[in-house]
Every structure is written in structure tokens, then in C-alpha cells.
Amino acid sequence: MDEGTSDWVQGIQMAWRRYQDVNICAVDWRKFAGQDYKSAMLKVFRVGNTVVQMIRWLESYRNVDRNDIILVGYSLGAHAVGYAGSRLNGQIGEIIGLDPAGPLFTMPYDVGHKYRLDESDARFVQVMHTSAGTLGTDKKCGHADFYPNGGSSPQSNCIYPANENEENKNPIGCSHSSVVKFFKYSLNPNNLYIGWDCSNYKHFKLGLCRWNKMSRFGIHSERRKGNFYFSTLTNAPYVETKRTKDDLP
């Protein structure tokens, strides 16, 4: 779910169904998200409560197991699904947080785990950071946190004028929204969104983590815990693609 339904949400739904037999529900909260940022931020908890009600209905009338549910949220939506998971005592199977919003959640101060996404909100929480310290939070939020290009702006596909293919020419806004593109392409099992567990991006770039454990971001994740760093390419699908099954680490 994200701050309103858009074409890319439908694109994600189509891509996900192409690779997995799943049912997908999208939450349309344009009425709230279209307000000023502070007002939208305060509506996060109302949206989270709506998600809780929907899940309880699915449990009661469709015999859905909480452990089979994956909640996905982008920006403010990441905290909304985190709040929903918290209300359900962390019993959701998995939460995927896409560049959780930073302002008024961890900046200028941390509001605490009760009001933002953290690893207690689901059995497994994985997060990708793409604009940490600006529009996105720089706090670790999950069991597994992924940091493409260090997790901050500008992402490699948002450097201008080298890349004129991006619609958003603002490097920070482009980096924040890049996480949605990365998630969409990660749905394809041939796209290797794989990071190395490392203490920071500098050490990763120096090759100091090449022998550390690796993990994959997205629905194909091995659910390993850690902080995983990797670099991306400037154009889609932004990462290397595998040729055979044996190419995977």
C-alpha cells in the first residue's frame, strides 16, 4: 500500500501475480494522503486500523492465516502497515517496508517503536532504504534492512544529466520513489536484488564484506537478518540478472 492508488500500484499487482499465485488487496487512501504532510502523517494510524479490520474480516470469513499475509507499504504507508502489524501483536507473516518516511517519525526525533515500523511488527520485517536522512528514515526498522547505494540520495538512477530517463528530476524525490521501482523489479526471480551483510557502505565498496553472508530483498528473500548493502545500475532492472539457477549465491 502507498499514499494513494496509482498506475504503479496496478503494475506491481500485475507483476506479483505473474510470479506467484496470490491474492492482492490495495488500500486507496488518496483522500487522506493528498492533504498536507502533517495531516497525512496523522492519518497513518487510521489507515493502519482499517488494515487491521480487513485482516480480521479475512480471518473470520475466509479462514486466512495471519502467517500467510505479507503487508507492503511505501513511505508513510510503511508506518501504516507497521502500525497494523503492531495492533495484531506482530503475528503477521511478513512486512516489507519501502523507504519508510523519516520526517515526523524519526526526524527531528524518534517517535518510538509504538508509532513507527520496527521489527516487532511482524514475524519477519524487511526494509529497503533509498533516501535515508531526507524523505526516508535513516533508522534501522527491520530484521533485514537493505541499503542500495548506501541507502541515501542520490540513487544511481537519479544522477543527472547522466540519466534523463527518470520522470522525477529532483534527486531526493527520485531516490525516494526509486524504492518502488526496485521492489517491482525484484518480484521477477531473475533480477538479483542481493546485498552483503556489512557495517556500512564504505566497507562494502572497499570489498571488506565480500565473504559475509548475503541475502535477497523482496518476496524471494531467504529471511536472513542483518544490514545488507549493494550497488545498483542506472537503468532497469537496476541489478544484474541471473542466467541459470546456479548463478544464485
SEFI-937074 format. One line per field, with one value per residue: y, z, x of N, C-alpha, C in turn; residue in three letters; residue number from 1. Coordinates in steps of 0.1 Angstrom, whole numbers, plus 5000, padded with zeros to 4 digits. Layout:
BEGIN
nc2 = c(Y / ...) $
nc3 = c(Z / ...) $
nc1 = c(X / ...) $
cac2 = c(Y / ...) $
cac3 = c(Z / ...) $
cac1 = c(X / ...) $
cc2 = c(Y / ...) $
cc3 = c(Z / ...) $
cc1 = c(X / ...) $
rest = c(Ala / ...) $
nr = c(NUM / ...) $
***
This chain:
BEGIN
nc2 = c(4988 / 5023 / 5059 / 5064 / 5052 / 5043 / 5042 / 5027 / 5011 / 4993 / 4982 / 4968 / 4950 / 4934 / 4924 / 4910 / 4889 / 4876 / 4861 / 4847 / 4828 / 4846 / 4865 / 4899 / 4928 / 4963 / 4994 / 5022 / 5054 / 5080 / 5103 / 5110 / 5111 / 5130 / 5154 / 5180 / 5173 / 5168 / 5164 / 5141 / 5124 / 5120 / 5106 / 5081 / 5062 / 5058 / 5046 / 5023 / 5010 / 5004 / 4985 / 4965 / 4958 / 4948 / 4925 / 4910 / 4905 / 4889 / 4867 / 4858 / 4852 / 4842 / 4824 / 4830 / 4827 / 4845 / 4843 / 4839 / 4862 / 4890 / 4923 / 4953 / 4984 / 5018 / 5046 / 5068 / 5048 / 5026 / 5029 / 5028 / 5001 / 4990 / 4999 / 4985 / 4959 / 4959 / 4963 / 4938 / 4922 / 4916 / 4893 / 4889 / 4875 / 4886 / 4918 / 4943 / 4970 / 4999 / 5023 / 5037 / 5066 / 5094 / 5122 / 5135 / 5110 / 5098 / 5120 / 5153 / 5139 / 5106 / 5089 / 5066 / 5030 / 5022 / 5038 / 5037 / 5018 / 4988 / 4960 / 4944 / 4942 / 4922 / 4887 / 4886 / 4913 / 4932 / 4958 / 4984 / 5010 / 5041 / 5069 / 5077 / 5098 / 5120 / 5123 / 5097 / 5075 / 5072 / 5053 / 5019 / 4996 / 4970 / 4933 / 4927 / 4950 / 4968 / 4985 / 4999 / 5014 / 5026 / 5035 / 5061 / 5094 / 5107 / 5081 / 5058 / 5058 / 5083 / 5103 / 5132 / 5151 / 5126 / 5105 / 5107 / 5094 / 5092 / 5103 / 5120 / 5147 / 5157 / 5149 / 5139 / 5133 / 5116 / 5095 / 5086 / 5076 / 5056 / 5033 / 5020 / 5012 / 4995 / 4975 / 4965 / 4954 / 4935 / 4915 / 4898 / 4868 / 4865 / 4888 / 4900 / 4912 / 4914 / 4917 / 4923 / 4915 / 4940 / 4965 / 4991 / 5012 / 5022 / 5003 / 4981 / 4990 / 4990 / 4963 / 4948 / 4932 / 4910 / 4883 / 4879 / 4870 / 4868 / 4882 / 4882 / 4907 / 4913 / 4894 / 4870 / 4866 / 4851 / 4855 / 4863 / 4878 / 4911 / 4938 / 4949 / 4956 / 4969 / 4977 / 4995 / 4995 / 5020 / 5019 / 5002 / 4966 / 4976 / 4960 / 4931 / 4903 / 4869 / 4840 / 4813 / 4789 / 4782 / 4804 / 4819 / 4830) $
nc3 = c(5000 / 4995 / 4995 / 4984 / 4955 / 4924 / 4889 / 4891 / 4913 / 4903 / 4884 / 4900 / 4912 / 4889 / 4882 / 4904 / 4905 / 4883 / 4890 / 4913 / 4928 / 4941 / 4962 / 4960 / 4978 / 4976 / 4993 / 4991 / 4998 / 4990 / 4997 / 5022 / 5020 / 5002 / 5015 / 5034 / 5045 / 5073 / 5081 / 5066 / 5078 / 5103 / 5097 / 5093 / 5113 / 5114 / 5089 / 5093 / 5112 / 5097 / 5080 / 5099 / 5105 / 5081 / 5079 / 5101 / 5093 / 5070 / 5083 / 5098 / 5079 / 5057 / 5064 / 5065 / 5073 / 5095 / 5093 / 5067 / 5054 / 5037 / 5042 / 5025 / 5023 / 5013 / 5021 / 5040 / 5041 / 5048 / 5076 / 5083 / 5077 / 5095 / 5119 / 5118 / 5119 / 5145 / 5160 / 5156 / 5172 / 5162 / 5147 / 5120 / 5089 / 5073 / 5068 / 5044 / 5041 / 5023 / 5019 / 5044 / 5057 / 5069 / 5081 / 5109 / 5120 / 5126 / 5124 / 5135 / 5158 / 5172 / 5172 / 5185 / 5188 / 5190 / 5173 / 5148 / 5120 / 5130 / 5139 / 5155 / 5145 / 5128 / 5120 / 5103 / 5092 / 5066 / 5051 / 5027 / 5021 / 5005 / 5005 / 5028 / 5057 / 5046 / 5029 / 5036 / 5064 / 5085 / 5103 / 5114 / 5107 / 5105 / 5106 / 5086 / 5068 / 5039 / 5018 / 4991 / 4972 / 4994 / 5006 / 5006 / 4992 / 4962 / 4944 / 4921 / 4896 / 4896 / 4891 / 4875 / 4846 / 4836 / 4836 / 4819 / 4819 / 4840 / 4854 / 4876 / 4883 / 4906 / 4927 / 4953 / 4956 / 4935 / 4943 / 4966 / 4955 / 4939 / 4953 / 4949 / 4923 / 4924 / 4941 / 4925 / 4903 / 4917 / 4921 / 4900 / 4897 / 4884 / 4886 / 4905 / 4934 / 4956 / 4987 / 5007 / 5040 / 5061 / 5079 / 5070 / 5041 / 5030 / 5038 / 5024 / 4997 / 4997 / 4996 / 5018 / 5029 / 5014 / 5019 / 5037 / 5049 / 5026 / 5014 / 5000 / 4987 / 4990 / 4978 / 4974 / 4993 / 5016 / 5042 / 5060 / 5087 / 5092 / 5080 / 5048 / 5020 / 4987 / 4953 / 4926 / 4891 / 4865 / 4849 / 4843 / 4848 / 4870 / 4885 / 4884 / 4863 / 4866 / 4849 / 4850 / 4873 / 4890 / 4892 / 4914 / 4946) $
nc1 = c(5008 / 5004 / 5008 / 4981 / 4964 / 4978 / 4990 / 5014 / 5010 / 4991 / 5007 / 5025 / 5008 / 5001 / 5027 / 5034 / 5015 / 5022 / 5044 / 5038 / 5012 / 4989 / 4966 / 4958 / 4953 / 4948 / 4952 / 4934 / 4940 / 4939 / 4923 / 4932 / 4960 / 4964 / 4964 / 4981 / 5015 / 5018 / 4991 / 4985 / 5004 / 4993 / 4971 / 4980 / 4976 / 4949 / 4946 / 4961 / 4945 / 4923 / 4933 / 4938 / 4912 / 4903 / 4920 / 4911 / 4885 / 4890 / 4902 / 4880 / 4860 / 4871 / 4889 / 4917 / 4951 / 4970 / 4998 / 5003 / 5001 / 5014 / 5023 / 5028 / 5043 / 5048 / 5068 / 5050 / 5031 / 5045 / 5048 / 5021 / 5014 / 5031 / 5020 / 4996 / 5005 / 5016 / 4992 / 4982 / 4997 / 5022 / 5019 / 5016 / 5027 / 5048 / 5063 / 5070 / 5088 / 5090 / 5113 / 5106 / 5090 / 5107 / 5105 / 5089 / 5086 / 5111 / 5126 / 5124 / 5130 / 5129 / 5099 / 5094 / 5090 / 5064 / 5048 / 5059 / 5073 / 5089 / 5109 / 5094 / 5068 / 5060 / 5064 / 5086 / 5104 / 5113 / 5132 / 5138 / 5160 / 5162 / 5163 / 5175 / 5176 / 5166 / 5138 / 5133 / 5136 / 5166 / 5169 / 5174 / 5149 / 5139 / 5142 / 5158 / 5176 / 5179 / 5203 / 5206 / 5232 / 5242 / 5219 / 5209 / 5202 / 5218 / 5202 / 5217 / 5203 / 5193 / 5209 / 5218 / 5231 / 5233 / 5214 / 5186 / 5162 / 5145 / 5114 / 5111 / 5130 / 5141 / 5166 / 5163 / 5136 / 5133 / 5150 / 5137 / 5113 / 5124 / 5126 / 5102 / 5102 / 5124 / 5114 / 5093 / 5107 / 5122 / 5104 / 5105 / 5120 / 5144 / 5159 / 5185 / 5184 / 5204 / 5221 / 5251 / 5259 / 5270 / 5289 / 5288 / 5284 / 5307 / 5326 / 5316 / 5320 / 5347 / 5353 / 5354 / 5334 / 5329 / 5330 / 5311 / 5278 / 5250 / 5219 / 5187 / 5165 / 5130 / 5101 / 5113 / 5131 / 5155 / 5150 / 5170 / 5187 / 5201 / 5222 / 5222 / 5241 / 5244 / 5251 / 5235 / 5225 / 5222 / 5200 / 5168 / 5167 / 5180 / 5197 / 5219 / 5211 / 5201 / 5214 / 5212 / 5199 / 5220 / 5235 / 5228 / 5238) $
cac2 = c(5000 / 5035 / 5071 / 5066 / 5042 / 5049 / 5032 / 5018 / 5001 / 4983 / 4975 / 4959 / 4939 / 4925 / 4918 / 4900 / 4877 / 4869 / 4852 / 4840 / 4827 / 4853 / 4875 / 4912 / 4939 / 4976 / 5003 / 5036 / 5065 / 5093 / 5113 / 5114 / 5113 / 5142 / 5165 / 5184 / 5161 / 5166 / 5158 / 5128 / 5116 / 5117 / 5096 / 5068 / 5053 / 5054 / 5037 / 5011 / 5004 / 4999 / 4973 / 4955 / 4954 / 4940 / 4912 / 4903 / 4900 / 4878 / 4856 / 4853 / 4848 / 4835 / 4814 / 4834 / 4826 / 4857 / 4840 / 4838 / 4876 / 4900 / 4937 / 4961 / 4998 / 5027 / 5059 / 5068 / 5035 / 5016 / 5030 / 5023 / 4986 / 4987 / 5000 / 4974 / 4947 / 4961 / 4961 / 4924 / 4916 / 4911 / 4879 / 4889 / 4867 / 4895 / 4932 / 4948 / 4985 / 5006 / 5036 / 5043 / 5081 / 5099 / 5134 / 5134 / 5097 / 5097 / 5133 / 5156 / 5129 / 5093 / 5089 / 5053 / 5018 / 5020 / 5046 / 5036 / 5005 / 4982 / 4945 / 4936 / 4944 / 4910 / 4877 / 4890 / 4926 / 4936 / 4972 / 4990 / 5025 / 5047 / 5083 / 5078 / 5111 / 5131 / 5119 / 5084 / 5074 / 5066 / 5043 / 5005 / 4993 / 4956 / 4922 / 4928 / 4963 / 4968 / 4998 / 5001 / 5026 / 5033 / 5038 / 5075 / 5101 / 5103 / 5067 / 5058 / 5061 / 5096 / 5113 / 5140 / 5148 / 5112 / 5097 / 5115 / 5086 / 5094 / 5113 / 5130 / 5153 / 5160 / 5137 / 5133 / 5127 / 5104 / 5084 / 5081 / 5068 / 5045 / 5020 / 5013 / 5005 / 4983 / 4964 / 4959 / 4946 / 4924 / 4905 / 4888 / 4860 / 4866 / 4900 / 4897 / 4922 / 4907 / 4925 / 4917 / 4920 / 4948 / 4975 / 5004 / 5012 / 5024 / 4990 / 4973 / 4994 / 4986 / 4949 / 4942 / 4923 / 4901 / 4870 / 4879 / 4864 / 4875 / 4880 / 4888 / 4916 / 4911 / 4882 / 4858 / 4867 / 4839 / 4859 / 4864 / 4891 / 4919 / 4951 / 4944 / 4967 / 4966 / 4988 / 4993 / 5001 / 5033 / 5016 / 4990 / 4964 / 4982 / 4950 / 4920 / 4893 / 4856 / 4833 / 4800 / 4788 / 4781 / 4817 / 4825 / 4826) $
cac3 = c(5000 / 4994 / 4997 / 4973 / 4944 / 4911 / 4879 / 4895 / 4922 / 4894 / 4878 / 4910 / 4913 / 4878 / 4882 / 4915 / 4901 / 4872 / 4895 / 4924 / 4928 / 4953 / 4961 / 4964 / 4982 / 4977 / 5001 / 4984 / 5008 / 4984 / 5004 / 5033 / 5016 / 4994 / 5023 / 5037 / 5050 / 5087 / 5082 / 5061 / 5087 / 5114 / 5093 / 5092 / 5123 / 5110 / 5078 / 5099 / 5119 / 5086 / 5076 / 5109 / 5104 / 5069 / 5081 / 5110 / 5084 / 5062 / 5092 / 5102 / 5069 / 5046 / 5070 / 5062 / 5084 / 5096 / 5090 / 5052 / 5049 / 5036 / 5041 / 5018 / 5024 / 5008 / 5027 / 5051 / 5041 / 5056 / 5090 / 5084 / 5078 / 5108 / 5130 / 5117 / 5125 / 5159 / 5166 / 5155 / 5181 / 5155 / 5142 / 5105 / 5084 / 5069 / 5063 / 5035 / 5042 / 5012 / 5023 / 5054 / 5058 / 5081 / 5088 / 5120 / 5126 / 5132 / 5123 / 5142 / 5169 / 5170 / 5180 / 5192 / 5180 / 5190 / 5163 / 5135 / 5117 / 5136 / 5137 / 5163 / 5139 / 5121 / 5122 / 5096 / 5087 / 5057 / 5047 / 5018 / 5023 / 4993 / 5007 / 5043 / 5062 / 5039 / 5029 / 5042 / 5077 / 5085 / 5114 / 5111 / 5110 / 5103 / 5109 / 5075 / 5062 / 5026 / 5015 / 4978 / 4970 / 5007 / 5012 / 5006 / 4979 / 4951 / 4939 / 4908 / 4885 / 4898 / 4889 / 4863 / 4835 / 4831 / 4833 / 4816 / 4817 / 4852 / 4853 / 4886 / 4882 / 4919 / 4932 / 4966 / 4953 / 4926 / 4952 / 4975 / 4947 / 4933 / 4960 / 4944 / 4911 / 4928 / 4946 / 4913 / 4895 / 4925 / 4920 / 4890 / 4904 / 4876 / 4890 / 4917 / 4944 / 4967 / 4994 / 5016 / 5054 / 5063 / 5089 / 5064 / 5026 / 5027 / 5039 / 5013 / 4985 / 4998 / 4994 / 5031 / 5033 / 5003 / 5025 / 5047 / 5044 / 5017 / 5015 / 4988 / 4991 / 4984 / 4981 / 4972 / 5004 / 5025 / 5055 / 5069 / 5095 / 5091 / 5072 / 5036 / 5011 / 4973 / 4943 / 4915 / 4878 / 4863 / 4841 / 4847 / 4861 / 4880 / 4891 / 4875 / 4861 / 4866 / 4837 / 4854 / 4888 / 4897 / 4894 / 4927 / 4957) $
cac1 = c(5000 / 5011 / 5000 / 4971 / 4965 / 4983 / 4994 / 5025 / 5004 / 4985 / 5018 / 5031 / 4999 / 5003 / 5040 / 5034 / 5007 / 5029 / 5054 / 5033 / 4997 / 4985 / 4955 / 4964 / 4944 / 4954 / 4944 / 4934 / 4938 / 4942 / 4916 / 4940 / 4974 / 4965 / 4964 / 4995 / 5022 / 5015 / 4978 / 4986 / 5011 / 4984 / 4961 / 4986 / 4971 / 4936 / 4947 / 4965 / 4934 / 4914 / 4940 / 4935 / 4898 / 4902 / 4926 / 4902 / 4874 / 4896 / 4904 / 4867 / 4851 / 4878 / 4899 / 4930 / 4960 / 4979 / 5012 / 5003 / 4999 / 5025 / 5019 / 5038 / 5039 / 5058 / 5068 / 5040 / 5024 / 5053 / 5044 / 5007 / 5014 / 5038 / 5010 / 4986 / 5012 / 5017 / 4979 / 4979 / 5007 / 5034 / 5017 / 5016 / 5039 / 5059 / 5061 / 5080 / 5088 / 5097 / 5118 / 5097 / 5091 / 5115 / 5100 / 5079 / 5087 / 5124 / 5132 / 5137 / 5133 / 5123 / 5086 / 5093 / 5085 / 5049 / 5042 / 5066 / 5077 / 5100 / 5110 / 5084 / 5055 / 5057 / 5074 / 5098 / 5103 / 5125 / 5131 / 5148 / 5162 / 5167 / 5165 / 5177 / 5181 / 5159 / 5124 / 5132 / 5143 / 5179 / 5169 / 5171 / 5135 / 5135 / 5151 / 5168 / 5175 / 5187 / 5208 / 5212 / 5240 / 5243 / 5206 / 5206 / 5201 / 5210 / 5204 / 5224 / 5194 / 5187 / 5220 / 5216 / 5222 / 5237 / 5202 / 5174 / 5150 / 5137 / 5104 / 5113 / 5143 / 5146 / 5174 / 5158 / 5123 / 5136 / 5156 / 5126 / 5104 / 5131 / 5124 / 5090 / 5107 / 5133 / 5105 / 5086 / 5117 / 5126 / 5094 / 5110 / 5131 / 5157 / 5166 / 5192 / 5185 / 5211 / 5231 / 5261 / 5258 / 5281 / 5287 / 5285 / 5285 / 5321 / 5333 / 5311 / 5327 / 5362 / 5354 / 5356 / 5323 / 5326 / 5329 / 5300 / 5265 / 5242 / 5205 / 5179 / 5154 / 5117 / 5093 / 5121 / 5141 / 5158 / 5147 / 5182 / 5188 / 5213 / 5222 / 5227 / 5245 / 5247 / 5250 / 5225 / 5228 / 5214 / 5187 / 5161 / 5161 / 5188 / 5206 / 5223 / 5201 / 5207 / 5212 / 5208 / 5196 / 5233 / 5241 / 5224 / 5248) $
cc2 = c(5012 / 5047 / 5073 / 5055 / 5049 / 5038 / 5022 / 5008 / 4990 / 4975 / 4965 / 4947 / 4929 / 4917 / 4907 / 4887 / 4870 / 4859 / 4844 / 4839 / 4833 / 4861 / 4888 / 4922 / 4952 / 4985 / 5017 / 5046 / 5078 / 5105 / 5119 / 5119 / 5126 / 5155 / 5169 / 5173 / 5158 / 5159 / 5144 / 5119 / 5111 / 5107 / 5082 / 5058 / 5049 / 5044 / 5023 / 5003 / 4998 / 4986 / 4962 / 4950 / 4945 / 4926 / 4904 / 4897 / 4888 / 4865 / 4849 / 4846 / 4841 / 4825 / 4817 / 4833 / 4839 / 4855 / 4839 / 4852 / 4883 / 4914 / 4945 / 4976 / 5007 / 5041 / 5059 / 5055 / 5025 / 5017 / 5026 / 5008 / 4982 / 4988 / 4989 / 4961 / 4947 / 4958 / 4946 / 4916 / 4910 / 4897 / 4878 / 4882 / 4876 / 4909 / 4936 / 4963 / 4991 / 5020 / 5043 / 5058 / 5084 / 5111 / 5131 / 5120 / 5095 / 5110 / 5144 / 5147 / 5117 / 5092 / 5075 / 5042 / 5017 / 5027 / 5046 / 5021 / 5000 / 4967 / 4938 / 4936 / 4932 / 4900 / 4879 / 4903 / 4929 / 4950 / 4976 / 5005 / 5031 / 5063 / 5086 / 5092 / 5123 / 5128 / 5105 / 5084 / 5068 / 5056 / 5029 / 5002 / 4979 / 4946 / 4923 / 4942 / 4963 / 4982 / 4999 / 5014 / 5034 / 5036 / 5052 / 5081 / 5107 / 5088 / 5068 / 5061 / 5075 / 5107 / 5119 / 5148 / 5134 / 5104 / 5106 / 5107 / 5087 / 5105 / 5124 / 5135 / 5158 / 5148 / 5131 / 5126 / 5115 / 5093 / 5078 / 5072 / 5056 / 5032 / 5012 / 5006 / 4993 / 4972 / 4957 / 4950 / 4934 / 4912 / 4894 / 4881 / 4860 / 4879 / 4899 / 4909 / 4916 / 4916 / 4917 / 4923 / 4928 / 4959 / 4989 / 5002 / 5014 / 5011 / 4980 / 4977 / 4991 / 4971 / 4942 / 4932 / 4912 / 4886 / 4869 / 4873 / 4874 / 4873 / 4887 / 4896 / 4911 / 4898 / 4869 / 4858 / 4853 / 4842 / 4858 / 4878 / 4898 / 4932 / 4948 / 4955 / 4961 / 4978 / 4985 / 4999 / 5013 / 5030 / 5003 / 4978 / 4968 / 4973 / 4940 / 4910 / 4879 / 4849 / 4819 / 4799 / 4787 / 4794 / 4824 / 4821 / 4817) $
cc3 = c(5000 / 4997 / 4985 / 4962 / 4931 / 4901 / 4883 / 4905 / 4914 / 4887 / 4887 / 4911 / 4902 / 4878 / 4893 / 4911 / 4890 / 4877 / 4907 / 4923 / 4941 / 4951 / 4967 / 4967 / 4983 / 4985 / 4994 / 4995 / 5003 / 4991 / 5015 / 5029 / 5008 / 5002 / 5026 / 5045 / 5065 / 5089 / 5077 / 5071 / 5099 / 5110 / 5091 / 5101 / 5120 / 5098 / 5083 / 5106 / 5108 / 5081 / 5086 / 5108 / 5092 / 5072 / 5091 / 5102 / 5076 / 5071 / 5096 / 5091 / 5057 / 5051 / 5066 / 5074 / 5084 / 5091 / 5075 / 5046 / 5048 / 5034 / 5035 / 5019 / 5020 / 5016 / 5039 / 5052 / 5048 / 5071 / 5093 / 5086 / 5091 / 5119 / 5130 / 5123 / 5140 / 5166 / 5165 / 5162 / 5173 / 5149 / 5127 / 5100 / 5080 / 5065 / 5055 / 5035 / 5031 / 5015 / 5032 / 5056 / 5071 / 5088 / 5097 / 5125 / 5133 / 5131 / 5127 / 5154 / 5166 / 5179 / 5187 / 5184 / 5180 / 5178 / 5149 / 5133 / 5124 / 5135 / 5145 / 5157 / 5131 / 5124 / 5115 / 5090 / 5078 / 5052 / 5037 / 5020 / 5010 / 4994 / 5022 / 5047 / 5056 / 5040 / 5036 / 5056 / 5076 / 5096 / 5108 / 5116 / 5110 / 5108 / 5098 / 5068 / 5050 / 5023 / 5002 / 4977 / 4983 / 5014 / 5012 / 4992 / 4975 / 4948 / 4925 / 4896 / 4886 / 4897 / 4875 / 4859 / 4829 / 4827 / 4831 / 4815 / 4829 / 4850 / 4864 / 4886 / 4895 / 4925 / 4944 / 4963 / 4945 / 4934 / 4960 / 4967 / 4940 / 4940 / 4955 / 4931 / 4914 / 4933 / 4934 / 4905 / 4903 / 4925 / 4910 / 4896 / 4896 / 4879 / 4904 / 4926 / 4957 / 4973 / 5003 / 5030 / 5057 / 5073 / 5083 / 5049 / 5022 / 5027 / 5028 / 5000 / 4985 / 4996 / 5007 / 5036 / 5023 / 5008 / 5035 / 5041 / 5035 / 5019 / 5003 / 4993 / 4983 / 4987 / 4980 / 4983 / 5012 / 5039 / 5065 / 5075 / 5092 / 5084 / 5059 / 5026 / 4997 / 4965 / 4932 / 4902 / 4876 / 4856 / 4846 / 4840 / 4873 / 4887 / 4881 / 4874 / 4861 / 4853 / 4839 / 4869 / 4896 / 4899 / 4907 / 4937 / 4967) $
cc1 = c(5009 / 5002 / 4990 / 4974 / 4969 / 4986 / 5004 / 5020 / 4998 / 4996 / 5024 / 5021 / 5000 / 5016 / 5040 / 5027 / 5014 / 5039 / 5049 / 5017 / 4992 / 4972 / 4961 / 4952 / 4952 / 4945 / 4945 / 4930 / 4942 / 4935 / 4924 / 4954 / 4975 / 4965 / 4979 / 5001 / 5019 / 5001 / 4978 / 4993 / 5002 / 4973 / 4966 / 4980 / 4957 / 4936 / 4951 / 4954 / 4924 / 4920 / 4938 / 4921 / 4896 / 4908 / 4917 / 4890 / 4879 / 4898 / 4890 / 4859 / 4858 / 4889 / 4913 / 4939 / 4969 / 4993 / 5014 / 5002 / 5012 / 5019 / 5031 / 5034 / 5051 / 5057 / 5060 / 5033 / 5032 / 5050 / 5030 / 5007 / 5021 / 5028 / 5000 / 4992 / 5013 / 5003 / 4975 / 4990 / 5018 / 5032 / 5015 / 5029 / 5050 / 5054 / 5073 / 5079 / 5096 / 5100 / 5108 / 5100 / 5099 / 5109 / 5088 / 5078 / 5100 / 5132 / 5122 / 5140 / 5125 / 5110 / 5085 / 5087 / 5070 / 5042 / 5049 / 5069 / 5089 / 5099 / 5100 / 5070 / 5051 / 5067 / 5087 / 5095 / 5115 / 5122 / 5141 / 5148 / 5168 / 5169 / 5167 / 5183 / 5174 / 5144 / 5122 / 5139 / 5157 / 5180 / 5167 / 5157 / 5131 / 5145 / 5162 / 5165 / 5185 / 5190 / 5214 / 5220 / 5242 / 5230 / 5201 / 5205 / 5215 / 5213 / 5210 / 5216 / 5189 / 5198 / 5219 / 5228 / 5225 / 5225 / 5190 / 5161 / 5140 / 5127 / 5107 / 5128 / 5149 / 5153 / 5168 / 5145 / 5124 / 5141 / 5145 / 5117 / 5110 / 5128 / 5112 / 5094 / 5116 / 5124 / 5098 / 5095 / 5121 / 5116 / 5097 / 5121 / 5144 / 5165 / 5172 / 5194 / 5191 / 5221 / 5240 / 5259 / 5271 / 5278 / 5283 / 5288 / 5300 / 5329 / 5329 / 5319 / 5342 / 5364 / 5356 / 5346 / 5320 / 5325 / 5318 / 5287 / 5258 / 5228 / 5198 / 5167 / 5142 / 5110 / 5101 / 5132 / 5142 / 5155 / 5159 / 5182 / 5201 / 5211 / 5229 / 5229 / 5247 / 5246 / 5240 / 5231 / 5219 / 5201 / 5181 / 5167 / 5170 / 5198 / 5210 / 5212 / 5208 / 5204 / 5207 / 5205 / 5209 / 5240 / 5238 / 5234 / 5241) $
rest = c(Met / Asp / Glu / Gly / Thr / Ser / Asp / Trp / Val / Gln / Gly / Ile / Gln / Met / Ala / Trp / Arg / Arg / Tyr / Gln / Asp / Val / Asn / Ile / Cys / Ala / Val / Asp / Trp / Arg / Lys / Phe / Ala / Gly / Gln / Asp / Tyr / Lys / Ser / Ala / Met / Leu / Lys / Val / Phe / Arg / Val / Gly / Asn / Thr / Val / Val / Gln / Met / Ile / Arg / Trp / Leu / Glu / Ser / Tyr / Arg / Asn / Val / Asp / Arg / Asn / Asp / Ile / Ile / Leu / Val / Gly / Tyr / Ser / Leu / Gly / Ala / His / Ala / Val / Gly / Tyr / Ala / Gly / Ser / Arg / Leu / Asn / Gly / Gln / Ile / Gly / Glu / Ile / Ile / Gly / Leu / Asp / Pro / Ala / Gly / Pro / Leu / Phe / Thr / Met / Pro / Tyr / Asp / Val / Gly / His / Lys / Tyr / Arg / Leu / Asp / Glu / Ser / Asp / Ala / Arg / Phe / Val / Gln / Val / Met / His / Thr / Ser / Ala / Gly / Thr / Leu / Gly / Thr / Asp / Lys / Lys / Cys / Gly / His / Ala / Asp / Phe / Tyr / Pro / Asn / Gly / Gly / Ser / Ser / Pro / Gln / Ser / Asn / Cys / Ile / Tyr / Pro / Ala / Asn / Glu / Asn / Glu / Glu / Asn / Lys / Asn / Pro / Ile / Gly / Cys / Ser / His / Ser / Ser / Val / Val / Lys / Phe / Phe / Lys / Tyr / Ser / Leu / Asn / Pro / Asn / Asn / Leu / Tyr / Ile / Gly / Trp / Asp / Cys / Ser / Asn / Tyr / Lys / His / Phe / Lys / Leu / Gly / Leu / Cys / Arg / Trp / Asn / Lys / Met / Ser / Arg / Phe / Gly / Ile / His / Ser / Glu / Arg / Arg / Lys / Gly / Asn / Phe / Tyr / Phe / Ser / Thr / Leu / Thr / Asn / Ala / Pro / Tyr / Val / Glu / Thr / Lys / Arg / Thr / Lys / Asp / Asp / Leu / Pro) $
nr = c(1 / 2 / 3 / 4 / 5 / 6 / 7 / 8 / 9 / 10 / 11 / 12 / 13 / 14 / 15 / 16 / 17 / 18 / 19 / 20 / 21 / 22 / 23 / 24 / 25 / 26 / 27 / 28 / 29 / 30 / 31 / 32 / 33 / 34 / 35 / 36 / 37 / 38 / 39 / 40 / 41 / 42 / 43 / 44 / 45 / 46 / 47 / 48 / 49 / 50 / 51 / 52 / 53 / 54 / 55 / 56 / 57 / 58 / 59 / 60 / 61 / 62 / 63 / 64 / 65 / 66 / 67 / 68 / 69 / 70 / 71 / 72 / 73 / 74 / 75 / 76 / 77 / 78 / 79 / 80 / 81 / 82 / 83 / 84 / 85 / 86 / 87 / 88 / 89 / 90 / 91 / 92 / 93 / 94 / 95 / 96 / 97 / 98 / 99 / 100 / 101 / 102 / 103 / 104 / 105 / 106 / 107 / 108 / 109 / 110 / 111 / 112 / 113 / 114 / 115 / 116 / 117 / 118 / 119 / 120 / 121 / 122 / 123 / 124 / 125 / 126 / 127 / 128 / 129 / 130 / 131 / 132 / 133 / 134 / 135 / 136 / 137 / 138 / 139 / 140 / 141 / 142 / 143 / 144 / 145 / 146 / 147 / 148 / 149 / 150 / 151 / 152 / 153 / 154 / 155 / 156 / 157 / 158 / 159 / 160 / 161 / 162 / 163 / 164 / 165 / 166 / 167 / 168 / 169 / 170 / 171 / 172 / 173 / 174 / 175 / 176 / 177 / 178 / 179 / 180 / 181 / 182 / 183 / 184 / 185 / 186 / 187 / 188 / 189 / 190 / 191 / 192 / 193 / 194 / 195 / 196 / 197 / 198 / 199 / 200 / 201 / 202 / 203 / 204 / 205 / 206 / 207 / 208 / 209 / 210 / 211 / 212 / 213 / 214 / 215 / 216 / 217 / 218 / 219 / 220 / 221 / 222 / 223 / 224 / 225 / 226 / 227 / 228 / 229 / 230 / 231 / 232 / 233 / 234 / 235 / 236 / 237 / 238 / 239 / 240 / 241 / 242 / 243 / 244 / 245 / 246 / 247 / 248 / 249) $
***
